[in-house]
């Protein structure tokens, strides 16, 4: 499938920003299951200071915010050819060893709540794929999708306690539970073409677990499937903080507002 993507993220500030830096991870790579045909990222009221591949092999741009800016606009657009591989990405190809993906983080700690969701799954399933799909189903049952129930700082345990969450929370719970059962697991940020609309207000997130003999396999808890040719992978990491499309800091008083406009459509 050939997908066209137009993404715009706008930060508006109540007061001028004296100094700010942003890390931007919005450039997908040509990897198994996807080929980037063309891609362009532009920043209004910001300057790219350097570009590099991080330890997860994500493409990162370090952007400085223009002095006294009242807004910063980031635009990413391009065309990606995708294949449906039932979520299979294959062997680990990044710069870090596979065992690193069994390390817990602040957002993905295997709390008692997380372990209770995973309880009994290994005894009930001999097949890894079936086990991890069953885990996905349990997570969605325990934490139904609801916008506004959590925020970017919510942990896996916090989302379970709140009783609702979004794709980021589902990915963190899945990662925490999978690691507790012995699977290396990682967070994925990306784009998803929706069936009912081209316009969206956020990027998407899902999880991948590493299975012996197969490699990395994706699981989208929020939609109850493994990623297909409607998905475009952008960045991976131990959790959201490693793979966030945009993250950074600024000096200056006042609040900020973020608006996102995303169109993902089949060409």
C-alpha positions in Angstrom: 0.0 0.0 0.0 1.2 3.5 -0.8 0.5 6.0 2.0 0.8 9.8 1.9 1.3 11.5 5.2 1.0 15.1 6.2 1.8 16.0 9.8 1.7 19.4 11.4 2.5 20.1 15.1 2.2 23.7 16.4 3.4 24.9 19.8 1.9 28.2 20.9 3.4 30.0 23.9 1.8 32.6 26.2 5.1 34.4 26.6 8.2 34.7 24.3 10.6 31.8 24.6 14.1 33.0 25.4 15.7 29.7 24.6 14.5 26.2 23.7 15.7 22.9 22.3 13.6 20.1 20.7 14.4 16.6 19.6 12.3 15.7 16.6 11.8 12.0 15.6 9.5 12.3 12.6 11.5 10.7 9.9 10.7 7.0 9.1 13.4 4.7 7.7 13.2 2.2 4.9 13.1 -1.1 6.8 11.4 -4.5 6.4 7.7 -3.8 5.5 8.1 -0.2 4.5 10.0 1.8 1.9 10.3 5.6 2.2 9.8 7.1 -1.3 10.1 10.7 -0.3 10.1 12.6 3.0 10.6 16.2 4.2 10.6 17.8 7.6 10.5 21.6 8.0 10.5 23.9 11.1 9.1 27.3 11.3 10.6 29.5 14.0 13.3 26.9 14.7 16.7 25.9 13.3 18.2 22.4 12.9 21.5 22.4 14.8 22.4 18.8 14.0 21.0 15.5 12.9 22.0 12.0 14.0 20.9 8.4 14.5 20.4 7.6 18.2 21.2 4.4 20.0 17.9 2.9 18.8 18.8 3.8 15.2 16.1 6.5 15.1 16.6 9.6 12.9 16.8 12.6 15.3 17.0 16.3 14.5 18.1 18.6 17.3 16.3 21.9 16.8 16.8 25.3 18.6 13.8 27.5 19.0 14.2 31.0 17.6 14.8 33.7 20.3 11.5 35.3 21.5 9.4 33.0 19.4 5.7 32.9 20.3 5.1 29.7 18.3 7.0 26.8 16.7 5.5 24.8 13.8 6.9 21.4 12.7 5.7 19.9 9.4 6.5 16.4 8.2 5.2 15.0 4.9 6.0 12.3 2.5 5.1 9.0 0.9 5.8 5.5 2.2 5.2 2.1 0.5 4.1 -0.5 3.0 3.6 -4.3 3.2 1.4 -6.4 5.4 3.8 -8.8 7.3 1.4 -9.6 10.2 3.5 -7.3 12.4 6.7 -9.2 11.9 9.7 -6.9 11.8 12.5 -9.5 12.2 15.8 -9.6 14.0 17.2 -6.8 16.2 19.2 -4.3 14.0 19.9 -1.4 16.3 23.0 -0.4 18.1 22.0 -1.8 21.5 22.0 -5.5 22.6 18.7 -7.4 22.8 19.0 -7.8 26.6 18.5 -4.1 27.1 14.9 -4.4 26.1 14.2 -6.5 29.2 15.2 -3.6 31.4 12.3 -1.8 33.1 11.9 2.0 33.1 10.0 4.4 35.2 7.1 4.2 32.7 7.2 0.4 32.4 7.7 -1.0 35.8 6.1 -4.5 36.3 3.9 -3.5 39.3 1.5 -5.9 41.1 -1.2 -4.6 38.8 0.8 -5.4 35.7 1.7 -8.9 37.0 -1.9 -9.6 37.8 -2.9 -8.8 34.1 -0.2 -11.3 32.9 -0.9 -13.9 35.6 -1.5 -17.4 34.3 -0.8 -16.6 30.6 2.4 -18.7 30.3 0.7 -21.7 31.8 -2.3 -21.4 29.5 -0.5 -20.9 26.2 2.3 -22.9 24.6 2.6 -20.6 21.5 4.3 -17.2 22.0 2.1 -15.4 19.5 -1.1 -16.7 21.0 0.1 -15.8 24.5 1.0 -12.2 23.5 -2.3 -11.7 21.7 -4.1 -12.9 24.8 -2.1 -10.4 26.9 -3.2 -7.7 24.5 -6.8 -8.7 25.0 -6.5 -8.6 28.8 -4.9 -5.2 28.7 -7.7 -3.7 26.6 -10.3 -5.3 28.8 -8.7 -3.9 32.0 -7.9 -0.5 30.5 -10.4 0.6 27.8 -9.4 3.2 25.3 -10.4 6.7 26.5 -8.9 10.0 25.5 -8.1 12.3 28.4 -7.9 9.7 31.2 -4.0 9.9 31.3 -1.2 12.1 30.1 2.4 11.7 28.7 3.8 11.1 32.2 1.4 8.3 33.2 3.1 5.0 34.1 1.9 1.5 33.2 0.7 1.1 36.7 -1.0 4.5 36.8 -3.0 3.7 33.7 -4.2 0.5 35.2 -5.2 2.3 38.4 -7.1 4.9 36.3 -9.1 2.2 34.5 -8.7 3.8 31.1 -6.0 5.1 28.8 -4.8 5.6 25.2 -2.4 3.8 22.9 0.7 5.0 24.8 -0.6 3.5 28.0 -1.6 0.2 26.3 1.9 0.0 24.9 3.6 0.6 28.3 1.4 -2.0 30.0 2.1 -4.5 27.3 5.9 -3.8 27.5 6.0 -4.1 31.3 4.0 -7.4 31.3 5.9 -8.9 28.4 9.3 -8.2 30.1 8.0 -9.6 33.3 7.3 -12.9 31.4 10.8 -12.9 29.9 10.3 -11.3 26.5 12.4 -8.3 25.3 9.9 -5.6 24.5 10.0 -2.1 23.1 7.8 0.9 22.3 7.0 2.0 18.8 5.8 5.4 17.6 4.3 5.9 14.2 1.5 6.7 11.9 -1.7 4.7 11.3 -4.2 5.1 8.4 -7.6 4.9 10.0 -10.5 3.2 8.2 -13.1 5.8 8.9 -11.2 9.1 8.5 -8.1 10.6 7.0 -7.8 13.4 9.6 -6.3 12.7 13.1 -5.2 14.7 16.1 -2.2 12.5 17.2 0.3 10.0 16.1 -0.1 6.4 17.1 1.9 4.0 19.3 2.1 0.3 19.8 4.5 -2.3 21.2 6.8 -5.0 19.8 8.0 -8.2 21.6 11.0 -10.2 20.5 10.2 -13.9 20.0 12.9 -16.5 19.5 13.0 -17.8 15.9 10.9 -14.9 14.6 12.3 -11.7 15.9 10.4 -8.5 16.7 6.6 -8.8 16.3 4.2 -5.8 16.7 1.1 -5.7 18.9 -1.4 -2.8 18.7 -3.4 -3.3 21.9 -5.7 -0.4 21.2 -7.0 -1.9 18.0 -6.5 -5.6 19.0 -4.3 -6.5 16.0 -0.8 -6.8 14.9 0.3 -3.9 12.6 -0.5 -4.4 8.9 0.1 -2.2 5.8 -1.8 0.7 7.3 1.1 1.3 9.8 4.3 3.3 9.3 7.0 2.9 12.0 8.9 6.0 12.9 10.9 5.4 16.1 11.5 2.7 18.7 12.7 2.7 22.3 12.4 1.4 25.8 9.3 3.6 26.3 7.6 6.7 25.1 10.5 9.0 26.2 12.9 7.2 23.8 10.5 7.3 20.8 8.4 10.5 21.3 7.9 12.3 18.0 8.8 15.7 19.6 10.4 16.3 23.0 12.4 19.1 24.5 12.8 22.0 27.0 12.4 25.7 27.0 13.2 28.7 29.2 10.5 31.3 29.6 7.4 31.9 31.7 3.8 31.1 30.7 2.0 28.1 29.5 2.1 26.4 26.1 -0.5 24.8 23.9 0.0 22.0 21.4 -2.2 21.3 18.4 -1.6 18.4 16.0 -3.1 17.9 12.5 -2.4 14.6 10.8 -3.6 13.2 7.5 -2.7 9.6 6.5 -4.3 8.5 3.3 -3.9 5.8 0.7 -2.5 7.3 -2.5 
